[in-house]
């Protein structure tokens, strides 16, 4: 884990870094969950704070395994530009109304 590579071995150490470097206070239970199991989801603000605290990039913290990849999706292919020509936005010559 990226934390261990930076000498962070306990949730307490990580919590302290999150507050000092990123201004984020997570509960002890939340930090413990990050250390002991793979979270099913992470807020982008939490990911950003973890990256700031650990001085790393998101790719250092995230991995995609075959077990987490959706298996029912068709393979991705590049879109055919001829099948979806660009659409022009209509030109409007009058002013819009202010929000209510």
C-alpha positions as a LaTeX table, in Angstrom:
\begin{tabular}{lrrr}
\hline
Residue & $x$ (\AA) & $y$ (\AA) & $z$ (\AA) \\
\hline
Unk1 & 0.00 & 0.00 & 0.00 \\
Unk2 & 1.11 & 3.54 & $-0.71$ \\
Unk3 & 0.82 & 4.49 & 2.96 \\
Unk4 & 3.28 & 1.78 & 4.00 \\
Unk5 & 5.74 & 2.93 & 1.34 \\
Unk6 & 5.69 & 6.31 & 3.05 \\
Unk7 & 6.10 & 4.94 & 6.58 \\
Unk8 & 2.42 & 5.25 & 7.53 \\
Unk9 & 1.52 & 2.07 & 9.40 \\
Unk10 & $-1.50$ & 3.02 & 11.52 \\
Unk11 & $-4.83$ & 4.68 & 11.03 \\
Unk12 & $-3.86$ & 7.25 & 13.64 \\
Unk13 & $-0.86$ & 8.30 & 11.59 \\
Unk14 & $-2.98$ & 8.58 & 8.44 \\
Unk15 & $-5.70$ & 10.55 & 10.25 \\
Unk16 & $-3.07$ & 13.01 & 11.49 \\
Unk17 & $-1.66$ & 13.44 & 7.97 \\
Unk18 & $-5.12$ & 13.95 & 6.48 \\
Unk19 & $-5.80$ & 16.78 & 8.92 \\
Unk20 & $-2.34$ & 18.38 & 8.66 \\
Unk21 & $-1.85$ & 18.21 & 4.90 \\
Unk22 & $-5.38$ & 18.15 & 3.49 \\
Unk23 & $-7.63$ & 19.58 & 6.20 \\
Unk24 & $-9.86$ & 16.50 & 6.17 \\
Unk25 & $-11.06$ & 14.87 & 9.37 \\
Unk26 & $-12.24$ & 11.29 & 8.92 \\
Unk27 & $-13.57$ & 9.13 & 11.70 \\
Unk28 & $-11.34$ & 6.43 & 13.13 \\
Unk29 & $-13.74$ & 3.84 & 11.70 \\
Unk30 & $-13.49$ & 5.32 & 8.19 \\
Unk31 & $-9.70$ & 5.34 & 8.26 \\
Unk32 & $-9.65$ & 1.82 & 9.70 \\
Unk33 & $-11.87$ & 0.65 & 6.84 \\
Unk34 & $-9.44$ & 2.13 & 4.32 \\
Unk35 & $-6.62$ & 0.14 & 5.94 \\
Unk36 & $-8.39$ & $-3.18$ & 6.44 \\
Unk37 & $-10.63$ & $-3.65$ & 3.41 \\
Unk38 & $-11.11$ & $-2.45$ & $-0.12$ \\
Unk39 & $-13.81$ & 0.24 & $-0.18$ \\
Unk40 & $-16.57$ & $-0.17$ & $-2.75$ \\
Unk41 & $-16.61$ & 3.58 & $-3.32$ \\
Unk42 & $-14.59$ & 6.64 & $-2.37$ \\
Unk43 & $-15.61$ & 10.27 & $-2.64$ \\
Unk44 & $-13.40$ & 12.31 & $-4.95$ \\
Unk45 & $-12.79$ & 14.77 & $-2.12$ \\
Unk46 & $-11.51$ & 11.90 & 0.06 \\
Unk47 & $-9.34$ & 10.58 & $-2.76$ \\
Unk48 & $-7.91$ & 14.05 & $-3.30$ \\
Unk49 & $-7.18$ & 14.41 & 0.42 \\
Unk50 & $-5.50$ & 10.99 & 0.53 \\
Unk51 & $-3.32$ & 11.96 & $-2.43$ \\
Unk52 & $-2.37$ & 15.24 & $-0.75$ \\
Unk53 & $-1.62$ & 13.55 & 2.57 \\
Unk54 & 0.43 & 10.76 & 1.02 \\
Unk55 & 2.00 & 12.92 & $-1.72$ \\
Unk56 & 0.89 & 10.56 & $-4.46$ \\
Unk57 & $-1.36$ & 10.37 & $-7.52$ \\
Unk58 & $-4.77$ & 8.64 & $-7.67$ \\
Unk59 & $-3.24$ & 5.85 & $-9.75$ \\
Unk60 & $-0.98$ & 5.01 & $-6.82$ \\
Unk61 & $-4.05$ & 4.27 & $-4.69$ \\
Unk62 & $-6.49$ & 2.75 & $-7.17$ \\
Unk63 & $-6.26$ & $-0.60$ & $-8.91$ \\
Unk64 & $-8.80$ & $-2.31$ & $-11.13$ \\
Unk65 & $-9.02$ & $-6.05$ & $-10.77$ \\
Unk66 & $-10.93$ & $-8.50$ & $-12.94$ \\
Unk67 & $-13.34$ & $-9.18$ & $-10.08$ \\
Unk68 & $-14.40$ & $-5.51$ & $-9.90$ \\
Unk69 & $-14.76$ & $-4.92$ & $-13.63$ \\
Unk70 & $-18.32$ & $-5.25$ & $-14.96$ \\
Unk71 & $-18.53$ & $-8.41$ & $-17.04$ \\
Unk72 & $-21.77$ & $-7.69$ & $-18.88$ \\
Unk73 & $-20.52$ & $-4.68$ & $-20.86$ \\
Unk74 & $-19.67$ & $-5.04$ & $-24.56$ \\
Unk75 & $-16.07$ & $-4.29$ & $-25.56$ \\
Unk76 & $-15.39$ & $-0.62$ & $-26.18$ \\
Unk77 & $-14.75$ & 0.51 & $-29.73$ \\
Unk78 & $-13.87$ & 3.89 & $-31.12$ \\
Unk79 & $-16.94$ & 5.85 & $-32.24$ \\
Unk80 & $-17.50$ & 6.23 & $-35.97$ \\
Unk81 & $-17.49$ & 10.00 & $-36.69$ \\
Unk82 & $-19.58$ & 9.50 & $-39.83$ \\
Unk83 & $-22.46$ & 7.97 & $-37.88$ \\
Unk84 & $-22.70$ & 10.93 & $-35.48$ \\
Unk85 & $-22.07$ & 14.20 & $-37.34$ \\
Unk86 & $-21.52$ & 17.22 & $-35.10$ \\
Unk87 & $-24.67$ & 19.18 & $-34.37$ \\
Unk88 & $-24.79$ & 22.94 & $-34.40$ \\
Unk89 & $-26.35$ & 24.84 & $-31.56$ \\
Unk90 & $-29.29$ & 27.00 & $-32.64$ \\
Unk91 & $-28.48$ & 30.69 & $-32.82$ \\
Unk92 & $-30.61$ & 32.79 & $-30.51$ \\
Unk93 & $-30.69$ & 36.54 & $-31.16$ \\
Unk94 & $-32.75$ & 37.59 & $-28.15$ \\
Unk95 & $-31.77$ & 37.85 & $-24.52$ \\
Unk96 & $-32.75$ & 35.16 & $-22.11$ \\
Unk97 & $-34.80$ & 35.89 & $-19.03$ \\
Unk98 & $-33.12$ & 36.12 & $-15.63$ \\
Unk99 & $-33.64$ & 33.24 & $-13.21$ \\
Unk100 & $-36.66$ & 33.47 & $-10.94$ \\
\hline
\end{tabular}
